[in-house]
Amino acid sequence: MGSIVERTRKDGSRAYTAHIVIKKDGKILHRETETFDRRQAANAWMVKREDELKKPGGLERKEDPTLAAVIDRFIAESKNVVLGTKAQVLKTIRNSDLGEVKCSDITSQKLVAFAKELTKNVEPQTCGNYFSHLSNIFTVARPAWGYPLSRQEFDDAITVVKKLGLIRKGMERSRRPTLEELDRLMVHFGRIRENRPSSLPMQKIVAFAIFSTRRQEEITLLKWDDLDGDRIFVRDMKHPGDKMGNNVWCELPPEALAILKSMPRTKPEIFPYSTDAISAAFTRACKFLGIQDLRFHDLRHEGISRLFELGRTIPQVAAVSGHRSWTSLKRYTHIRHTGDKYAGWNWLPTIKERGGLSKGNE
């Protein structure tokens, strides 16, 4: 009824996973696994659980919801608001065939099949993001709610999809917008705003992304109550070791602070717009203007590069960008101190004015 599988972890240590599967008439009635550092411990647990399962009522099924239901509960109970990309990813998983599968029936094979289906439409880097967000669900489900969702099955699937090349890390981008490209974008967004005053203030949003080095999703979460002098409380900052929330105080360069103060205080959020709307507006503009291979996230790279060009040190840049580890900033250390290419930029006075939005100089 039970078996023990030995494997080697990434750090070289041994792991022993005890598997218990009970079938009747070819149908799985119960399945559970536990991993231990010693074979003796795995065997002792397996013997004890088998004895418990043989007792009257031992096979009574515990709550075994679908993955979709677990995702719903995770979002509902998480103190860290699930928005933007994370929300979209979890929604996609929830509405997929995998979302209809009960926790106890989710195996590494089904997770690998999900990855294969996903990569028919997205790049391996994007597939990796999906599994990164899905990891949170598998981490929480069993210890928090007792759901039979196996973390071991997920880890096994990760090993397989990496070997198959279905997920991989994205390559570091070095694309930076030129002043000529930014001028064209500012003119374009200014015309849209004049013709449709209710449209997004993309001139300010684009400029703020550069001067503050903030990511798109972080910008939409900023609130007036988060502003304290020349610093701001950035919520849910992306961080590889803290995927369930990472709130950091970040310094605001003078240009970024001036843009914030020019925004109307009509809502709690400083930029009360969705990430989808900002992304769509930026993507449409680049396509319309023929600006190739420029993404909104490249504006953060531009802002960080600018700080190094101004002669800032790694600690000084990290205070603005919010990097906990300075290792990520080492890729910028080759940048020479050349001064501020935005000094005298004709759009600076416009974006700093309260409600200041115009066509500018073409």
C-alpha positions as CSV (number, residue, x, y, z in Angstrom):
1,M,0.0,0.0,0.0
2,G,2.9,2.3,0.6
3,S,6.3,3.0,-0.9
4,I,9.4,5.1,-0.2
5,V,11.2,7.0,-3.0
6,E,14.7,8.3,-2.4
7,R,16.0,11.4,-4.2
8,T,18.8,13.9,-4.0
9,R,18.0,17.6,-3.3
10,K,19.7,20.5,-5.0
11,D,22.0,20.9,-2.0
12,G,23.2,17.3,-2.3
13,S,21.3,16.0,0.8
14,R,19.0,12.9,0.6
15,A,15.3,13.1,0.9
16,Y,12.9,10.2,1.4
17,T,9.3,10.6,0.3
18,A,6.7,8.2,1.7
19,H,3.8,7.6,-0.7
20,I,0.5,6.0,0.5
21,V,-2.1,5.1,-2.1
22,I,-5.3,3.2,-1.4
23,K,-7.3,1.9,-4.3
24,K,-10.6,0.0,-4.7
25,D,-11.9,-1.4,-8.0
26,G,-9.1,0.6,-9.8
27,K,-10.2,3.9,-8.3
28,I,-8.0,5.9,-5.9
29,L,-9.7,6.3,-2.6
30,H,-6.9,8.0,-0.8
31,R,-3.4,9.4,-1.6
32,E,-0.9,11.3,0.6
33,T,2.8,11.8,0.7
34,E,5.3,13.1,3.3
35,T,9.0,13.8,2.9
36,F,11.7,13.1,5.5
37,D,15.4,13.5,5.9
38,R,15.8,9.8,7.0
39,R,14.4,6.6,5.6
40,Q,13.7,5.3,9.1
41,A,11.5,8.4,9.8
42,A,9.7,8.0,6.4
43,N,9.0,4.3,7.1
44,A,7.8,4.9,10.7
45,W,5.3,7.6,9.4
46,M,4.1,5.3,6.7
47,V,3.5,2.4,9.1
48,K,1.7,4.6,11.5
49,R,-0.5,6.2,8.8
50,E,-1.4,2.8,7.3
51,D,-2.5,1.6,10.7
52,E,-4.6,4.7,11.2
53,L,-6.2,4.3,7.8
54,K,-7.2,0.7,8.5
55,K,-9.2,1.7,11.6
56,P,-13.0,2.4,11.3
57,G,-13.5,5.8,9.8
58,G,-9.9,6.1,8.8
59,L,-10.7,6.4,5.2
60,E,-13.3,9.1,5.6
61,R,-12.4,11.7,3.0
62,K,-11.2,15.0,4.3
63,E,-12.3,18.2,2.6
64,D,-11.0,17.9,-1.0
65,P,-11.9,21.0,-3.0
66,T,-10.9,21.8,-6.6
67,L,-7.8,23.9,-7.2
68,A,-10.1,26.7,-8.3
69,A,-11.7,26.7,-4.9
70,V,-8.3,26.8,-3.2
71,I,-7.2,29.7,-5.3
72,D,-10.4,31.6,-4.4
73,R,-9.8,31.0,-0.7
74,F,-6.1,32.1,-1.0
75,I,-7.2,35.4,-2.7
76,A,-10.0,36.0,-0.1
77,E,-7.8,35.3,3.0
78,S,-4.5,36.9,1.8
79,K,-3.8,40.1,3.6
80,N,-1.6,41.1,0.6
81,V,-4.0,42.3,-2.0
82,V,-3.8,40.2,-5.1
83,L,-3.8,42.5,-8.1
84,G,-2.3,43.0,-11.5
85,T,-0.3,40.3,-13.1
86,K,-0.6,37.9,-10.1
87,A,-4.4,38.2,-10.2
88,Q,-4.5,37.6,-13.9
89,V,-2.3,34.6,-13.7
90,L,-4.3,33.0,-10.9
91,K,-7.5,33.7,-12.7
92,T,-6.2,32.0,-15.8
93,I,-5.2,28.9,-13.8
94,R,-8.5,28.9,-12.0
95,N,-10.5,28.9,-15.2
96,S,-8.3,26.2,-16.8
97,D,-8.9,22.5,-16.9
98,L,-6.4,22.2,-14.0
99,G,-8.6,24.4,-11.9
100,E,-11.4,21.8,-12.1
101,V,-9.2,19.0,-10.7
102,K,-9.5,18.1,-7.0
103,C,-6.5,18.6,-4.8
104,S,-5.9,14.9,-4.2
105,D,-5.9,14.3,-7.9
106,I,-3.3,16.9,-8.8
107,T,-0.1,15.0,-9.8
108,S,3.2,16.1,-11.2
109,Q,2.1,14.6,-14.5
110,K,-1.0,16.9,-14.6
111,L,1.1,19.9,-13.7
112,V,3.5,19.1,-16.5
113,A,0.6,18.6,-18.9
114,F,-0.6,22.1,-17.9
115,A,2.8,23.6,-18.6
116,K,2.9,22.0,-22.0
117,E,-0.5,23.3,-22.9
118,L,0.4,26.8,-21.6
119,T,3.6,27.0,-23.7
120,K,1.5,26.6,-26.9
121,N,0.5,30.2,-26.4
122,V,3.1,31.8,-24.1
123,E,6.9,31.9,-23.8
124,P,8.7,29.7,-21.3
125,Q,9.5,32.8,-19.2
126,T,5.8,33.5,-18.9
127,C,5.1,29.9,-18.0
128,G,7.7,30.2,-15.3
129,N,5.8,33.2,-13.9
130,Y,2.6,31.1,-13.8
131,F,4.3,28.3,-11.8
132,S,5.9,31.0,-9.5
133,H,2.5,32.3,-8.5
134,L,1.0,28.7,-8.3
135,S,3.8,27.8,-5.9
136,N,2.1,30.0,-3.3
137,I,-1.1,28.0,-3.4
138,F,0.8,24.7,-3.0
139,T,2.8,26.1,-0.1
140,V,-0.3,27.3,1.9
141,A,-3.0,24.7,1.1
142,R,-2.0,21.8,3.3
143,P,-0.6,23.5,6.4
144,A,-3.2,26.2,6.5
145,W,-6.4,24.4,5.6
146,G,-5.6,20.7,5.5
147,Y,-6.3,20.3,1.8
148,P,-4.6,17.3,0.2
149,L,-2.5,19.4,-2.2
150,S,0.9,17.9,-2.4
151,R,3.9,20.2,-2.4
152,Q,6.1,17.2,-3.4
153,E,4.1,16.7,-6.6
154,F,4.6,20.4,-7.4
155,D,8.3,20.2,-6.8
156,D,8.6,17.1,-8.9
157,A,6.7,18.9,-11.7
158,I,9.1,21.9,-11.5
159,T,12.1,19.6,-11.9
160,V,10.5,18.1,-15.1
161,V,9.4,21.3,-16.7
162,K,12.8,22.8,-16.2
163,K,14.5,19.8,-17.8
164,L,12.1,20.0,-20.7
165,G,12.7,23.7,-21.2
166,L,9.0,24.5,-20.6
167,I,10.0,27.2,-18.1
168,R,13.1,29.4,-17.9
169,K,14.2,32.7,-16.5
170,G,13.9,35.7,-18.8
171,M,17.0,37.2,-20.2
172,E,18.1,40.6,-18.8
173,R,16.9,43.4,-21.1
174,S,19.1,46.4,-21.9
175,R,16.6,48.3,-23.9
176,R,16.4,52.0,-23.0
177,P,14.2,54.6,-24.6
178,T,15.9,57.5,-26.5
179,L,14.8,61.1,-25.8
180,E,13.5,61.2,-29.4
181,E,11.3,58.2,-28.7
182,L,10.1,59.7,-25.4
183,D,9.3,63.0,-27.1
184,R,7.2,61.2,-29.7
185,L,5.3,59.4,-26.9
186,M,4.7,62.6,-25.0
187,V,3.3,64.3,-28.1
188,H,1.1,61.3,-28.8
189,F,-0.3,61.1,-25.3
190,G,-0.7,64.8,-25.2
191,R,-2.9,64.8,-28.3
192,I,-5.0,62.0,-26.9
193,R,-5.5,63.8,-23.6
194,E,-6.5,67.0,-25.3
195,N,-9.1,65.2,-27.5
196,R,-10.2,63.1,-24.6
197,P,-9.6,64.7,-21.2
198,S,-10.9,61.6,-19.4
199,S,-8.1,59.5,-20.8
200,L,-5.2,58.3,-18.7
201,P,-2.5,61.0,-17.9
202,M,0.1,58.8,-19.6
203,Q,2.6,61.7,-19.9
204,K,2.8,61.9,-16.1
205,I,2.7,58.1,-15.7
206,V,5.6,57.5,-18.1
207,A,7.7,60.2,-16.7
208,F,7.0,59.1,-13.1
209,A,8.0,55.5,-14.0
210,I,11.4,56.8,-15.2
211,F,12.2,59.2,-12.4
212,S,10.9,57.1,-9.6
213,T,12.0,53.7,-11.1
214,R,8.7,52.2,-10.0
215,R,7.2,49.2,-11.7
216,Q,3.8,49.5,-13.4
217,E,1.9,47.6,-10.7
218,E,3.6,49.5,-7.9
219,I,2.5,52.8,-9.4
220,T,-1.1,51.8,-9.3
221,L,-0.9,50.8,-5.6
222,L,0.6,54.1,-4.4
223,K,-1.7,56.1,-2.1
224,W,-1.6,59.6,-0.8
225,D,-1.3,58.3,2.8
226,D,1.9,56.4,1.7
227,L,3.7,59.7,0.9
228,D,5.9,61.0,3.7
229,G,8.1,64.0,2.7
230,D,10.5,62.8,-0.1
231,R,9.8,59.1,0.4
232,I,6.9,56.8,-0.3
233,F,5.7,53.4,1.0
234,V,5.7,51.0,-2.0
235,R,3.4,48.0,-1.6
236,D,3.9,44.5,-2.9
237,M,7.2,45.2,-4.4
238,K,8.4,42.3,-6.5
239,H,11.1,40.2,-4.7
240,P,12.3,36.6,-5.5
241,G,12.4,35.6,-1.9
242,D,9.1,37.2,-0.7
243,K,6.4,36.5,-3.2
244,M,3.4,37.1,-0.8
245,G,4.1,40.8,-0.2
246,N,7.1,43.1,0.2
247,N,6.4,46.6,1.4
248,V,9.3,49.1,1.3
249,W,9.9,52.8,1.9
250,C,11.6,54.3,-1.1
251,E,13.2,57.7,-1.7
252,L,11.7,59.9,-4.3
253,P,14.0,61.9,-6.6
254,P,12.9,65.6,-7.0
255,E,11.4,65.0,-10.4
256,A,9.3,62.1,-9.2
257,L,8.1,64.0,-6.2
258,A,7.1,67.0,-8.3
259,I,5.0,64.7,-10.6
260,L,3.2,63.2,-7.6
261,K,2.4,66.6,-6.1
262,S,0.9,67.7,-9.5
263,M,-1.7,64.9,-9.4
264,P,-5.2,65.7,-8.2
265,R,-6.2,64.3,-4.8
266,T,-9.6,62.9,-5.9
267,K,-9.1,59.3,-4.7
268,P,-7.0,57.5,-2.1
269,E,-4.7,56.2,-4.9
270,I,-2.4,58.7,-6.5
271,F,-2.7,57.0,-9.9
272,P,-6.2,55.4,-9.7
273,Y,-5.8,53.4,-12.9
274,S,-5.5,49.7,-13.7
275,T,-2.3,48.1,-14.8
276,D,-4.1,46.7,-17.8
277,A,-5.2,50.1,-18.9
278,I,-1.7,51.5,-18.6
279,S,-0.1,48.6,-20.4
280,A,-2.6,48.7,-23.2
281,A,-2.2,52.5,-23.7
282,F,1.6,52.2,-23.8
283,T,1.7,49.2,-26.1
284,R,-0.8,50.8,-28.5
285,A,1.2,54.0,-28.6
286,C,4.5,52.3,-29.4
287,K,2.8,50.3,-32.1
288,F,1.2,53.4,-33.6
289,L,4.4,55.3,-33.5
290,G,6.5,52.4,-34.9
291,I,8.7,52.3,-31.7
292,Q,10.2,48.8,-31.8
293,D,10.7,46.5,-28.8
294,L,10.0,49.0,-26.0
295,R,8.1,47.8,-23.0
296,F,6.8,49.8,-20.0
297,H,9.1,47.9,-17.7
298,D,12.1,49.3,-19.7
299,L,11.3,52.7,-18.1
300,R,12.4,51.3,-14.7
301,H,15.7,50.2,-16.3
302,E,16.0,53.7,-17.8
303,G,15.5,55.3,-14.5
304,I,18.0,53.2,-12.6
305,S,20.6,53.7,-15.4
306,R,20.0,57.5,-15.1
307,L,20.8,57.4,-11.4
308,F,24.1,55.7,-12.1
309,E,24.9,58.2,-14.8
310,L,24.3,60.9,-12.2
311,G,27.1,59.3,-10.2
312,R,24.9,57.7,-7.5
313,T,26.4,54.8,-5.6
314,I,24.7,51.4,-5.3
315,P,23.3,52.1,-1.8
316,Q,21.9,55.4,-3.0
317,V,20.3,53.8,-6.1
318,A,18.9,51.0,-4.0
319,A,17.3,53.5,-1.7
320,V,15.2,54.7,-4.7
321,S,14.7,51.4,-6.6
322,G,13.9,49.4,-3.4
323,H,16.4,46.6,-4.1
324,R,17.0,44.6,-0.9
325,S,20.0,42.9,-2.4
326,W,22.6,45.0,-4.2
327,T,23.6,42.0,-6.3
328,S,20.9,42.8,-8.9
329,L,22.3,46.3,-9.3
330,K,25.8,45.1,-10.2
331,R,24.8,44.9,-13.8
332,Y,24.7,48.7,-13.9
333,T,28.2,49.3,-12.4
334,H,29.7,49.6,-15.9
335,I,27.7,52.8,-16.5
336,R,29.9,55.8,-16.5
337,H,29.2,59.1,-14.7
338,T,28.1,61.1,-17.7
339,G,25.5,63.5,-16.1
340,D,21.8,63.9,-16.6
341,K,20.5,63.4,-20.1
342,Y,17.2,64.8,-18.9
343,A,18.6,68.1,-17.9
344,G,16.8,70.7,-19.9
345,W,14.3,68.2,-21.3
346,N,11.5,70.3,-22.6
347,W,8.8,68.1,-21.1
348,L,9.9,68.5,-17.5
349,P,8.0,71.8,-16.9
350,T,4.9,70.3,-18.4
351,I,4.8,67.1,-16.3
352,K,5.5,69.0,-13.1
353,E,2.5,71.3,-13.5
354,R,-0.7,70.5,-11.8
355,G,-2.9,69.1,-14.5
356,G,-0.2,70.2,-17.0
357,L,-0.6,68.1,-20.2
358,S,-0.1,69.4,-23.7
359,K,1.2,68.6,-27.1
360,G,4.5,70.2,-26.4
361,N,7.0,70.9,-29.1
362,E,7.0,68.7,-32.1
